[in-house]
Amino acid sequence: MAGKRKIGRGVAIVGAGMSNFGMFRDKDSKDLFAEAFRELMDSVDKGLDPRDIQAVWIGNFSNDFFVHQAHWGPIIADLTGLAPRAVTRTEGACASSTLAVRDGIMAIASGMYDIVLAGGVEEMSKRTTEEVTEGLALATSPYEGEAGFTFPGVFGALANAYFHKYGVGREHLMNVTIKSHENAPLNPKAQFKHTIRDLMEARKEKARKKGLPVPEWADEKEALFDPAFNPPVAWPMHLFDCCPISDGASCVLLVAEELAKNFTNDPIYVVGFGQGSGRGLHACPSLTSFEANRQAAAEAYGMSGLKPRDIQFAEVHDCFSIAELIHIEDLGFFGEGEAYKAVAEGETRREGRMPINTSGGLKCKGHPVGATGVAQMYEVWKQLRGEAGERQIPGRDLYVGATQNLGGTGGTCTFTIFERR
């Protein structure tokens, strides 16, 4: 049974690094991973000799398509000076790097290794928007692809199902968007560092300079309802409901629990992790829930002995605004059909009862798909250690955080719970 699984040997994160996220014409995947790895090295409080790293796992979805280069495991091992150690590439669409961490955890828990590096990288900006859309669509099921679904179309369908089931509308998605854009400017590594209000003012100033009519939006929602400001992509998904095309890399250093204090006095422990697989949309039991999410959550909660109410904050996979609502219901943070109310009432803001995506989320931090899962863990690492700077969750003694990562159209979902002791 899912609830009976336990980690046979404790595992901790003792270092973490992340590149800036964005579209970098002058950087490649090696540059980005080197940036993340250098930060990881600097983050290990008591120092790290890279020669002590015994194995590596690297998540990458489809640099084969995006930059016509495969076999990223040994490339990264060579880059970081870790060859000839064993290195393995993992692929689970947008959950690729979380699977790298999962494999690293199991390798340590089994006793095979004591110290491993796990991370991910993706380089997407060298392709056109149309080409990136095509590349990402490789993660849909064959039935979805044959029907012409791209990811905006998939999540548009899920949004319409949610709207129909719970009687809500686009304005409720806007609450997610506005929150994400308020968190991201506090994250120096985020791709989009502007609030919706900032973008409104920039649009007005541009109109003034060109001698054009200046928009007179009363507030953020009025601007987001304006198709000139926020054009449709795949109804009801509009531009500001969608995450961007991104380049980036991230990594963490995993060690056996009994060794953690050799590296830092403030390790972050992995206390639960779960993974589930999902069916194609044509066979899903519901379009307002991910079956794989619930499987992953059941495993992680069972392993940790914790319940949803014990999680103090989380990073969830908000590739589209509707996804955040579905995930925080699937994970048990809010009841079915209750997430949109919670977001509207401010419960998921940094100062709210259950902060969600303090990093700005995929929506604003960016979504280089192979790096996303570990980038979420980087944010939890920062928050739990009190090192998140301006975006640090205020007024809370944080000791439990979590990450939820989705691959494809729900085909792969993971949930990981972390604890500071």
C-alpha positions as CSV (number, residue, x, y, z in Angstrom):
1,M,0.0,0.0,0.0
2,A,1.2,3.6,-0.7
3,G,1.0,4.6,2.9
4,K,3.4,1.8,4.0
5,R,6.4,2.9,2.0
6,K,9.3,4.4,4.0
7,I,12.7,5.7,3.1
8,G,15.1,3.1,4.3
9,R,17.9,5.6,5.0
10,G,17.4,9.3,5.6
11,V,18.4,11.8,2.8
12,A,19.1,15.5,3.1
13,I,19.8,18.4,0.8
14,V,22.9,20.3,1.9
15,G,23.5,22.5,-1.1
16,A,21.4,24.0,-3.9
17,G,22.0,26.2,-7.0
18,M,19.9,27.7,-9.8
19,S,20.8,29.8,-12.8
20,N,18.9,32.9,-13.8
21,F,15.8,31.9,-15.8
22,G,15.0,33.6,-19.0
23,M,15.7,33.6,-22.8
24,F,19.5,33.8,-23.2
25,R,20.6,34.0,-26.8
26,D,24.2,34.2,-25.6
27,K,24.2,31.2,-23.3
28,D,23.8,27.5,-23.9
29,S,22.9,24.6,-21.6
30,K,26.5,24.1,-20.4
31,D,26.7,27.8,-19.4
32,L,23.4,27.6,-17.5
33,F,24.3,24.4,-15.6
34,A,27.7,25.8,-14.7
35,E,26.0,28.8,-13.2
36,A,23.8,26.6,-11.1
37,F,26.6,24.3,-10.1
38,R,28.8,27.2,-9.0
39,E,26.1,28.5,-6.7
40,L,25.5,25.0,-5.3
41,M,29.2,24.8,-4.5
42,D,29.1,28.1,-2.7
43,S,25.9,27.2,-0.8
44,V,27.5,24.3,1.1
45,D,28.2,26.0,4.4
46,K,31.2,23.8,5.4
47,G,32.6,23.4,1.9
48,L,32.4,20.7,-0.7
49,D,35.2,18.8,-2.6
50,P,33.5,17.9,-5.9
51,R,35.6,14.7,-5.9
52,D,33.4,13.5,-3.1
53,I,30.3,13.4,-5.4
54,Q,29.9,9.7,-6.2
55,A,27.1,9.8,-8.9
56,V,25.0,12.2,-10.9
57,W,21.4,12.3,-12.2
58,I,20.4,15.0,-14.8
59,G,16.9,15.7,-15.9
60,N,16.3,16.9,-19.4
61,F,13.1,16.7,-21.4
62,S,14.0,17.4,-25.0
63,N,17.2,19.3,-25.8
64,D,17.4,16.6,-28.5
65,F,14.7,18.6,-30.2
66,F,15.4,22.1,-28.9
67,V,19.1,22.2,-29.7
68,H,19.7,19.0,-31.6
69,Q,21.9,17.5,-29.0
70,A,21.2,14.5,-26.9
71,H,23.2,12.4,-24.3
72,W,23.3,15.2,-21.7
73,G,24.5,13.1,-18.8
74,P,28.1,12.8,-19.8
75,I,28.1,16.3,-21.2
76,I,27.2,17.7,-17.7
77,A,29.7,15.2,-16.0
78,D,32.5,16.5,-18.2
79,L,31.4,20.1,-17.7
80,T,31.5,19.8,-13.9
81,G,34.7,17.8,-13.7
82,L,32.8,14.7,-12.4
83,A,33.6,12.3,-15.2
84,P,34.2,9.3,-15.1
85,R,31.6,9.0,-12.4
86,A,28.3,7.3,-13.2
87,V,25.8,9.9,-14.6
88,T,22.2,9.2,-15.7
89,R,19.7,11.3,-17.7
90,T,16.1,11.1,-16.6
91,E,13.1,12.2,-18.7
92,G,9.6,12.8,-17.4
93,A,8.6,15.8,-19.6
94,C,8.3,18.8,-17.2
95,A,9.0,16.5,-14.2
96,S,12.4,15.3,-15.6
97,S,14.6,16.8,-12.8
98,T,12.3,15.7,-10.0
99,L,12.8,12.2,-11.3
100,A,16.5,12.8,-11.2
101,V,16.2,13.7,-7.5
102,R,13.9,10.8,-6.9
103,D,16.5,8.4,-8.3
104,G,19.3,10.1,-6.3
105,I,17.2,9.7,-3.1
106,M,16.7,6.0,-3.8
107,A,20.4,5.4,-4.6
108,I,21.3,6.9,-1.2
109,A,18.5,5.2,0.7
110,S,19.6,1.9,-0.8
111,G,23.1,2.4,0.5
112,M,24.6,2.3,-3.0
113,Y,25.9,5.9,-2.7
114,D,26.3,8.5,0.1
115,I,26.7,11.8,-1.9
116,V,25.0,12.5,-5.2
117,L,24.3,15.5,-7.5
118,A,20.9,15.8,-9.0
119,G,19.6,18.5,-11.3
120,G,18.2,19.5,-14.6
121,V,18.6,21.8,-17.6
122,E,16.7,22.9,-20.6
123,E,17.5,25.3,-23.5
124,M,14.4,26.4,-25.3
125,S,14.9,29.9,-26.6
126,K,16.8,29.0,-29.8
127,R,13.6,27.8,-31.4
128,T,10.6,29.8,-32.6
129,T,7.4,29.8,-30.5
130,E,5.8,27.5,-33.0
131,E,8.7,25.1,-32.8
132,V,8.7,25.1,-29.0
133,T,5.0,24.4,-29.0
134,E,5.7,21.4,-31.3
135,G,8.5,20.2,-29.1
136,L,6.5,20.5,-25.9
137,A,3.6,18.7,-27.6
138,L,5.8,15.6,-27.8
139,A,4.8,15.1,-24.1
140,T,1.1,14.8,-24.8
141,S,-0.4,11.3,-25.3
142,P,-0.6,10.1,-28.9
143,Y,-4.4,10.5,-28.8
144,E,-4.1,14.1,-27.7
145,G,-1.5,15.0,-30.3
146,E,-3.6,13.4,-33.1
147,A,-6.6,15.5,-32.0
148,G,-4.5,18.6,-32.4
149,F,-4.1,19.4,-28.7
150,T,-1.2,21.6,-27.7
151,F,-0.6,22.5,-24.0
152,P,-2.6,25.7,-24.0
153,G,-5.5,23.8,-25.6
154,V,-5.2,21.0,-23.0
155,F,-5.3,23.4,-20.0
156,G,-8.0,25.5,-21.7
157,A,-10.1,22.3,-21.7
158,L,-9.4,21.7,-18.1
159,A,-10.3,25.3,-17.2
160,N,-13.6,25.1,-19.0
161,A,-14.3,21.9,-17.1
162,Y,-13.5,23.6,-13.8
163,F,-15.6,26.6,-14.8
164,H,-18.6,24.4,-15.7
165,K,-18.3,22.2,-12.5
166,Y,-17.9,25.0,-10.0
167,G,-19.6,28.0,-11.7
168,V,-16.5,30.2,-11.8
169,G,-14.9,32.3,-14.6
170,R,-11.8,33.9,-15.9
171,E,-11.7,36.5,-13.2
172,H,-10.8,33.7,-10.7
173,L,-7.8,32.7,-12.8
174,M,-6.7,36.3,-12.8
175,N,-6.3,36.1,-9.0
176,V,-3.6,33.5,-9.6
177,T,-1.9,35.6,-12.3
178,I,-1.9,38.7,-10.2
179,K,-0.4,36.9,-7.2
180,S,2.3,35.3,-9.3
181,H,3.3,38.6,-10.7
182,E,3.5,40.2,-7.3
183,N,5.9,37.5,-6.0
184,A,8.2,37.3,-9.0
185,P,9.7,40.8,-8.7
186,L,11.1,39.8,-5.3
187,N,13.0,36.9,-7.0
188,P,16.2,38.0,-8.6
189,K,16.4,34.9,-10.7
190,A,12.9,35.2,-12.1
191,Q,12.2,35.7,-15.8
192,F,9.4,38.2,-15.4
193,K,10.1,40.7,-12.6
194,H,7.0,43.0,-13.2
195,T,3.7,43.1,-11.5
196,I,0.6,43.4,-13.6
197,R,0.3,47.0,-12.4
198,D,3.9,47.6,-13.7
199,L,3.0,46.2,-17.1
200,M,-0.1,48.3,-17.2
201,E,1.8,51.5,-16.5
202,A,4.4,50.5,-19.1
203,R,1.7,50.0,-21.7
204,K,0.2,53.4,-20.9
205,E,3.6,55.2,-21.1
206,K,4.2,53.5,-24.5
207,A,0.9,54.8,-25.8
208,R,1.7,58.3,-24.5
209,K,5.0,58.4,-26.3
210,K,3.4,57.3,-29.6
211,G,0.6,59.7,-29.3
212,L,-2.0,56.9,-29.1
213,P,-5.1,56.7,-26.9
214,V,-4.0,55.9,-23.3
215,P,-5.8,52.9,-21.8
216,E,-7.9,53.9,-18.7
217,W,-8.0,50.5,-16.9
218,A,-9.5,50.8,-13.4
219,D,-7.5,47.9,-12.0
220,E,-5.5,44.8,-12.9
221,K,-8.6,42.7,-13.8
222,E,-9.9,45.3,-16.2
223,A,-6.6,45.2,-18.0
224,L,-6.5,41.4,-18.0
225,F,-10.0,41.4,-19.5
226,D,-8.8,43.7,-22.3
227,P,-7.7,41.5,-25.3
228,A,-5.4,44.2,-26.5
229,F,-3.4,43.8,-23.3
230,N,-4.1,40.1,-22.7
231,P,-4.9,38.4,-26.0
232,P,-6.5,34.9,-26.1
233,V,-4.3,31.9,-26.7
234,A,-6.6,28.9,-26.4
235,W,-9.9,29.8,-24.7
236,P,-10.2,30.5,-21.8
237,M,-6.3,30.7,-21.6
238,H,-5.0,34.1,-22.4
239,L,-1.5,35.3,-22.6
240,F,-1.1,36.1,-18.9
241,D,-2.5,32.6,-18.0
242,C,0.5,31.0,-19.6
243,C,4.1,30.4,-18.6
244,P,6.9,31.6,-20.9
245,I,9.5,29.9,-23.0
246,S,12.6,29.7,-20.8
247,D,16.2,28.6,-20.5
248,G,17.7,27.5,-17.2
249,A,19.3,25.0,-14.9
250,S,19.1,23.9,-11.3
251,C,20.8,21.3,-9.0
252,V,20.9,20.0,-5.5
253,L,23.4,18.1,-3.5
254,L,21.9,15.0,-1.8
255,V,23.7,13.2,1.0
256,A,22.9,10.5,3.5
257,E,21.3,11.8,6.7
258,E,24.1,10.7,8.9
259,L,26.6,12.8,6.9
260,A,24.5,15.9,6.5
261,K,26.0,17.8,9.4
262,N,29.5,17.4,7.9
263,F,28.3,19.8,5.2
264,T,26.0,22.2,7.0
265,N,24.4,22.8,10.4
266,D,21.1,23.5,8.6
267,P,20.3,20.6,6.2
268,I,16.9,20.2,4.7
269,Y,15.6,16.6,5.0
270,V,13.5,14.7,2.5
271,V,10.7,13.1,4.5
272,G,8.3,12.0,1.8
273,F,8.2,11.6,-1.9
274,G,5.7,10.1,-4.3
275,Q,5.2,9.7,-8.0
276,G,2.1,8.8,-10.0
277,S,1.2,8.2,-13.6
278,G,-1.9,9.4,-15.4
279,R,-4.0,8.4,-18.4
280,G,-4.6,10.4,-21.5
281,L,-7.4,13.0,-21.2
282,H,-9.8,10.7,-23.1
283,A,-9.6,8.2,-20.3
284,C,-9.2,10.5,-17.3
285,P,-11.8,9.9,-14.6
286,S,-12.0,13.7,-14.1
287,L,-10.9,16.8,-16.0
288,T,-10.8,18.8,-12.7
289,S,-8.2,16.6,-11.0
290,F,-5.1,14.7,-11.9
291,E,-5.2,11.1,-10.8
292,A,-1.4,11.0,-10.7
293,N,-1.3,13.9,-8.4
294,R,-3.4,12.1,-5.8
295,Q,-1.3,9.0,-6.1
296,A,1.9,10.9,-5.6
297,A,0.4,12.8,-2.7
298,A,-0.8,9.6,-1.0
299,E,2.7,8.1,-1.2
300,A,4.4,11.2,0.1
301,Y,2.0,11.8,3.0
302,G,2.1,8.1,3.9
303,M,5.9,8.0,3.9
304,S,6.3,11.2,5.9
305,G,3.4,10.6,8.4
306,L,2.3,14.1,7.6
307,K,-1.0,15.4,6.5
308,P,-1.9,18.3,4.2
309,R,-2.5,20.6,7.2
310,D,1.1,20.1,8.2
311,I,2.5,21.6,5.0
312,Q,3.2,25.3,5.6
313,F,3.9,26.4,2.0
314,A,4.4,24.8,-1.4
315,E,5.7,25.3,-4.9
316,V,3.2,23.8,-7.4
317,H,3.4,23.3,-11.2
318,D,1.5,26.4,-12.4
319,C,2.4,26.0,-16.1
320,F,-1.1,27.6,-16.6
321,S,-3.1,29.5,-14.1
322,I,-5.8,26.8,-13.9
323,A,-3.2,24.2,-13.0
324,E,-2.4,25.9,-9.7
325,L,-6.1,25.7,-8.6
326,I,-6.3,22.0,-9.5
327,H,-3.0,21.1,-7.8
328,I,-3.7,22.7,-4.5
329,E,-7.0,20.8,-4.4
330,D,-5.5,17.5,-5.4
331,L,-2.8,17.9,-2.7
332,G,-5.5,18.4,0.0
333,F,-4.6,22.0,0.8
334,F,-8.1,23.0,-0.1
335,G,-11.3,21.1,-0.7
336,E,-12.6,20.3,-4.1
337,G,-14.0,23.5,-5.7
338,E,-12.6,25.6,-2.9
339,A,-9.2,26.6,-4.3
340,Y,-10.5,29.5,-6.4
341,K,-12.2,31.0,-3.2
342,A,-9.0,30.6,-1.2
343,V,-6.9,32.4,-3.8
344,A,-9.5,35.2,-4.1
345,E,-9.4,35.6,-0.3
346,G,-5.6,35.9,-0.2
347,E,-4.9,32.6,1.5
348,T,-2.2,31.7,-1.0
349,R,-0.3,35.0,-0.9
350,R,3.1,35.1,0.9
351,E,1.4,36.5,4.0
352,G,-1.6,34.1,3.7
353,R,-2.4,30.9,5.5
354,M,-1.0,28.7,2.8
355,P,1.6,30.5,0.6
356,I,1.8,29.0,-2.9
357,N,4.6,29.7,-5.4
358,T,6.5,32.4,-3.5
359,S,9.1,32.2,-6.3
360,G,6.7,33.5,-8.8
361,G,6.0,30.0,-10.0
362,L,6.5,28.7,-13.5
363,K,4.2,31.5,-14.6
364,C,6.7,34.2,-13.8
365,K,9.9,32.6,-12.5
366,G,10.0,30.7,-15.8
367,H,9.7,27.2,-17.0
368,P,12.8,25.6,-18.6
369,V,11.1,22.3,-18.4
370,G,14.0,20.0,-17.6
371,A,15.1,22.3,-14.7
372,T,11.7,23.1,-13.2
373,G,11.3,20.4,-10.6
374,V,14.6,21.1,-8.9
375,A,14.1,24.8,-9.2
376,Q,11.0,24.4,-7.1
377,M,13.1,22.5,-4.5
378,Y,15.6,25.4,-4.6
379,E,12.9,27.7,-3.5
380,V,11.8,25.5,-0.7
381,W,15.5,25.1,0.4
382,K,15.8,28.9,0.5
383,Q,12.5,29.5,2.4
384,L,13.2,26.8,5.0
385,R,16.7,28.1,5.7
386,G,15.3,31.7,5.9
387,E,17.4,32.8,2.9
388,A,14.7,33.9,0.4
389,G,15.4,37.6,0.9
390,E,12.5,39.9,0.1
391,R,10.2,37.1,-0.8
392,Q,10.8,35.3,2.5
393,I,7.4,34.2,4.0
394,P,6.8,36.7,6.8
395,G,6.1,36.1,10.4
396,R,6.4,32.3,10.3
397,D,8.8,29.7,11.7
398,L,9.0,27.5,8.7
399,Y,9.8,23.8,9.1
400,V,7.8,21.9,6.4
401,G,7.5,22.8,2.7
402,A,6.7,20.8,-0.4
403,T,7.0,20.7,-4.2
404,Q,4.5,19.3,-6.7
405,N,5.7,18.8,-10.3
406,L,3.7,17.7,-13.3
407,G,5.0,16.2,-16.6
408,G,3.0,16.2,-19.8
409,T,-0.8,16.4,-19.6
410,G,-0.7,14.8,-16.1
411,G,1.1,11.6,-17.2
412,T,3.8,12.1,-14.6
413,C,3.1,13.8,-11.3
414,T,5.4,14.0,-8.2
415,F,5.0,15.4,-4.7
416,T,8.0,15.8,-2.4
417,I,8.0,16.9,1.3
418,F,10.9,18.6,3.0
419,E,11.6,19.3,6.7
420,R,13.9,21.6,8.6
421,R,14.7,20.1,12.1
